[in-house]
Amino acid sequence: MNPLNPKKLLLSKWTAVQPIRKDKHFLVTKVVAPEFVGEKTQWVDIEAVFSRSTQRLAWRDLQNDDLWKQGWV
């Protein structure tokens, strides 16, 4: 499990263990702010480096070593 802090995720680099639609390298482009004050951050937008497609996922999913590796491997 990768130790992560949602405040430090912006512009971090990630490699998908299994390519997603032929994309392997991703960059966190946005940390989605919570809807209400006092709530914790739950979502991030990641952008594929090659195709520039964006998807939203729960930032805690990035801690799963079976799906993501931190950095560009």
C-alpha positions in Angstrom: 0.0 0.0 0.0 1.3 3.4 -1.0 1.1 6.0 1.8 -0.6 9.1 0.4 -1.7 12.5 1.5 -4.5 14.0 -0.7 -3.0 17.4 -0.3 0.2 16.3 -2.1 -1.5 14.4 -5.0 -1.7 17.3 -7.5 0.6 16.8 -10.4 1.8 13.4 -9.1 2.7 10.8 -11.7 1.2 7.2 -11.8 1.6 4.1 -13.8 -1.2 1.7 -14.3 -0.2 -2.0 -13.7 -2.7 -3.0 -16.4 -3.0 -0.4 -19.2 -6.4 1.4 -19.4 -7.5 1.7 -23.0 -3.8 1.5 -24.2 -2.8 4.2 -21.7 -0.2 3.4 -19.0 1.1 6.7 -17.6 -1.1 9.2 -15.9 -0.8 12.5 -14.2 -3.1 13.8 -11.4 -4.5 17.1 -12.9 -7.1 18.0 -10.3 -7.9 17.2 -6.7 -11.7 17.6 -6.4 -12.7 19.8 -3.5 -15.4 18.4 -1.2 -18.9 19.6 -1.6 -19.3 20.7 2.0 -16.9 22.4 4.3 -15.4 19.9 6.8 -15.6 16.9 4.5 -12.5 15.1 3.3 -11.3 15.0 -0.3 -12.5 11.8 -2.0 -11.9 12.3 -5.8 -9.0 13.1 -8.2 -9.0 13.6 -11.9 -6.2 11.8 -13.7 -5.1 12.5 -17.3 -3.5 10.0 -19.6 -0.2 11.3 -20.8 -0.5 9.8 -24.3 -4.2 10.3 -25.2 -5.0 13.2 -22.9 -8.2 11.5 -21.8 -9.4 12.3 -18.3 -11.1 10.1 -15.7 -12.2 10.6 -12.2 -11.5 8.1 -9.5 -11.3 7.9 -5.7 -7.9 9.0 -4.6 -7.7 6.0 -2.2 -7.7 3.7 -5.3 -4.2 4.9 -6.0 -3.0 3.2 -2.8 -3.8 -0.2 -4.3 -0.5 -1.7 -5.5 -2.3 -4.2 -7.7 -3.6 -1.4 -9.8 -1.2 1.6 -9.6 2.5 2.2 -9.1 3.7 5.7 -8.1 5.9 7.4 -10.6 6.5 6.4 -14.3 7.8 2.9 -14.3 
